[in-house]
Amino acid sequence: MNESKRHTYDQGVIGNCSYTAHIQKDSDITWMCWPRFDSSFIFGGLLDQEKGGEFSIKPTDTITSTHQSYIENTNILTTEITSNSGCYKITDFAPRFFQQDRYFKPLMLIRKVERISGTPRVVVRCHPKGNYGQLEPEPSLGSNHIRFLGLDASVRLTTNISLTNILSNQSFVLSETKYMVLTWGPPLEAALDETCEAFLLKTTKYWQNWIKSANITSFYQRQAIRSALILKIHQYEDTGAIVAATTTSFPESPGSGRNWDYRYCWLRDTYYTLNAFNNIGHFEESEKYFHYILNTTIEEDNRYQPLYGIDGTKALIEKELDLKGYLDNTPVRIGNDAYTHKQNDVYGQVLVSLLPLFNDLRIVFDERFDAPSLIFKTLKMIERTFEEKDAGLWEFRNLAQQHCYTYLFHWAGSSAAIKIGKTLKNDKIAELATQLKARSQQMIEKCYVKSKKRLRPSSRG
């Protein structure tokens, strides 16, 4: 990637804790994985415009300006497109709201298209793909919908737009509000416009109430609100896992080849995400993560992996795909070999992540008194690997050494376990945690002395 191609990832993101979608300013959905974060993309133009498919609502003439924004304090995205013939607005969202004592978060994408001015003439293209671009489903016409056959589940586009126009990529004048509902699995069977408007209202209220209940101070408040909203949709709520990212193979730097798949739950990254939620007074994410970590590590006796699949899968076999890559950056990878690494800071991060569930009196957490075996087991892993060299925070693939960062989290995790032990009235946990905290303190001090020696100026002139 040369200098002229560098840019920020200038796109909006929507989601509902079941999936996310990335939407370009020209309205094309260029990244969306169904039915899970770690599934094949159904739209993947970010990595290959030919094999990635397309879902767009573009004018037939030249776009003169575009503008994207979120409905205030929500994950609902609006894209306003102006061309020589007129102006129109697309509202994209993934429904999410509380219904019948649980969250309604279907595999459903809703696109509302409204004329603002002029007589815009647009073309709707909906070409989903399967198996990372290797499978092109066959469209089948229904009464008011198009089915895409050949994918792992029924994918259906329900709309009040002419199906003939969509199937043949023919343009039409946008003279009235149009709706499109793309579903995976169960289709939309209710009234189209009424359902879309009701879901839009309920989803707006859900996100705005979620932010209203957050403790976010006035310091960079707008940026903090947006960060909280985007972090929230990185949790796969079905299992409680929190993904490091919803994408794969974006380069760490142009042409580096360091293009990794981050659609998995890193124990380290999850700690920082949960800490952010705890700081704004949201603890539901931590409670769900507790169940994830308990179910994922119940059979782990010797060590935790640095990352697991969002369903607890351990073996995340790394593969390279025949795709062009983001701005021609290859390889494109799925899976991540980091699951084989020794990264011993993760034990402390698990303990610190769970601490608020035991130590914060605002949380009524029924499982806190059923968790001593998990806490003690994690402490024993710190003890067992204390002198072991590891790949560390930097995730070196061919280098193992002792890292101060690892000992810092041994110390932090042990400190958290002491508090948890007191809450549980478990002397066994508290005693082992106290010993490990003292040993960690000694190693941190040694690291500090070594670093001072390395930084000492040379005595030679």
Disulfide bonds with the S-S distance in Angstrom:
none
